[in-house]
Amino acid sequence: MMDILDPTIPTERERIDYAPRPASVQGLRIGVIDNTRQNAEAVLNKLTEELATRYGAKVEVLLHKHQRAPLQDAQLEDLKGKVDFVIAGVGD
């Protein structure tokens, strides 16, 4: 069965609270998730190079996952305690 949502109608679905954003990325540790789509890695590399140059941020964990697949539990564990924020990239 397909579930179709109408954005004009209030829903009873569970609300998801986002993690708070850091006030600055100065010196923070970055986790990068490459979804293996075309150009994703190039865009992520350029972005993290800029963050390193401008703010001294450093990529600590780089994960690759299949395009539509969620992260595996082991991949989530790789991020915990090692990064301050994560950038999930898309390409095309």
N, C-alpha and C positions, 0 to 999 in steps of 0.2 A: 504494500500500500504506500502511496506517495503522500507526503505531508507538505502541503502548500501553505505558506504564511503570507498574509496580507499585512503589509506594514502600516496600514491605516487603522487596523483593528488591534486594540490592546490584547496582549497575550498573557497567559498564566505560566509561561515558561520560566524556568529558574534564571535569575539574573546572575551574571558573572561580573565580579568586581576585578578590575584590572589592577596589576601591581603598580605601586606609586612610581613615578618617573624620578630619576635622580635629578638634583638641582643642577649638576654639572657632570660631564663625562670625563673631566680632568683626571688623568691617571687611573681610570677604571679598567677592569678586566672585562673583555668582550667574549661572549659566546656567539658563534656564527653557525647558522643552520642553512646549508645549501640544499635546495630541493631538487637539484640536478636538472632543472629546466635550462634550455638554451640561454646563454648569457648570464645566468644567475651568478656563477662563480666570478665572472669578470666584474660585474656590478658590485658584488660583495667585496672583492679585493680592492677596488678603487675606493669604496666607502671606508673600509677599515684603514687603508693607507692614509686617507685624509684625517680620520680620527686620531691616528697615531701622530701624524705631523702636527696637527693643530692643538691636540689636547693631551698627548702622551698616553693615550689609551692603547691597550695591547690585546691582541687576540690570544686568548688562553686555550680555547676549545673550538675546533672546527669539526662539524658533523655534516655528513652527507646522508640524505634520505631520499627515498623514491618520491616522485611528484605528489601523489595523492595519499601517501601513507603517513600515519602519525609516527611520532618518535617512539622508538622502542624503550622499554623500561631501562635497559642498560645505557642508552643514550642520555636519558634524563639524569641518571646517576652521574654520568660524566660531567654534567653541567653543575650539579649541586656543590656549593661551597667553593667552586673554582672561578665563577664569573660573577660580575656585578649586574650585567644586563645581557640580553640576547637580541641579536638581529636575525630575523628569519627572512631569507631572500627568495625572490621569485625572478624569473627571467622572461624571455621572449621579447 
